[in-house]
Amino acid sequence: MKRYADKLGVKGNQWEFVHGSYEDIFNKAAKNYLVTAFQDAKEPQGLVHDGYFLLVDKQKRMRGAYDGTKEDQVEKLMKDMDILLQEK
């Protein structure tokens, strides 16, 4: 996970990466966060998933969903993250 985070340029400790078996990840994504993910041998990493970023607070509540392929949505995510980080 450290190498993956380094590759993405992630700094600080505010990011959490979910890891586990495919079954556990897919079930958690579908049930808890309504994210679509499925295996596809034709894809370079063997899976397909939504291009969405989910903003989750300390109580593990989803606070927003943002299309990571659209610049305006990513900008909104960044603003909403700043607001969330200021909450107690």
C-alpha positions as a printed Julia matrix, in Angstrom:
88×3 Matrix{Float64}:
   0.0     0.0     0.0
   2.89    2.35    0.75
   4.3     1.92   -2.77
   0.84    2.5    -4.26
   0.36    5.68   -2.19
   3.83    6.89   -3.17
   3.04    6.22   -6.84
  -0.1     8.38   -6.53
   1.8    11.13   -4.71
  -0.27   10.79   -1.53
   1.17   12.81    1.36
   0.1    12.98    4.99
  -2.09   10.65    7.0
  -5.57   11.84    5.99
  -5.95    9.13    3.32
  -7.11    5.61    4.05
  -6.82    2.87    1.45
  -9.16   -0.09    1.64
  -7.49   -3.45    1.2
  -8.54   -7.05    1.48
  -9.82   -9.85   -0.68
 -11.67   -9.01   -3.9
 -14.86  -10.42   -2.4
 -14.58   -8.3     0.75
 -13.79   -5.11   -1.19
 -16.55   -5.59   -3.76
 -19.12   -6.42   -1.08
 -18.16   -3.42    1.05
 -18.17   -1.08   -1.94
 -21.59   -2.24   -3.15
 -23.32   -2.49    0.23
 -21.81    0.45    2.12
 -20.89    2.97   -0.56
 -22.99    2.01   -3.6
 -19.9     1.79   -5.83
 -19.86   -0.52   -8.82
 -16.84   -2.8    -9.19
 -16.37   -6.06  -11.03
 -13.63   -8.28  -12.35
 -12.77   -8.08  -16.06
  -9.81  -10.05  -17.42
  -9.6    -7.67  -20.42
  -8.69   -4.73  -18.18
  -4.99   -4.08  -17.32
  -5.52   -4.52  -13.56
  -8.21   -7.17  -13.95
 -11.1    -5.06  -12.68
 -13.42   -2.21  -13.57
 -14.79    0.31  -11.08
 -16.61    3.61  -10.99
 -14.59    6.76  -11.5
 -16.1     8.22   -8.35
 -14.39    9.51   -5.25
 -16.34    9.1    -2.03
 -15.9    11.5     0.86
 -16.42    9.7     4.18
 -16.32   11.34    7.62
 -14.85   10.04   10.88
 -18.14    8.36   11.74
 -17.88    6.43    8.42
 -20.82    8.27    6.89
 -20.66    9.08    3.2
 -20.67   12.85    2.85
 -20.39   13.1    -0.91
 -19.76   11.31   -4.2
 -17.8    12.97   -6.97
 -17.1    11.95  -10.56
 -13.31   11.82  -10.68
 -13.34   12.21  -14.46
 -14.87   15.71  -14.32
 -12.77   18.67  -13.26
 -15.64   20.58  -11.64
 -16.54   17.54   -9.52
 -12.93   17.12   -8.35
 -12.81   20.83   -7.44
 -16.02   20.41   -5.4
 -14.51   17.38   -3.67
 -11.45   19.41   -2.7
 -13.62   22.21   -1.26
 -15.84   19.74    0.59
 -12.76   17.99    2.04
 -11.55   21.31    3.45
 -14.96   21.88    5.07
 -15.01   18.35    6.5
 -11.48   18.69    7.9
 -12.58   21.8     9.84
 -15.45   19.95   11.53
 -14.9    18.6    15.03
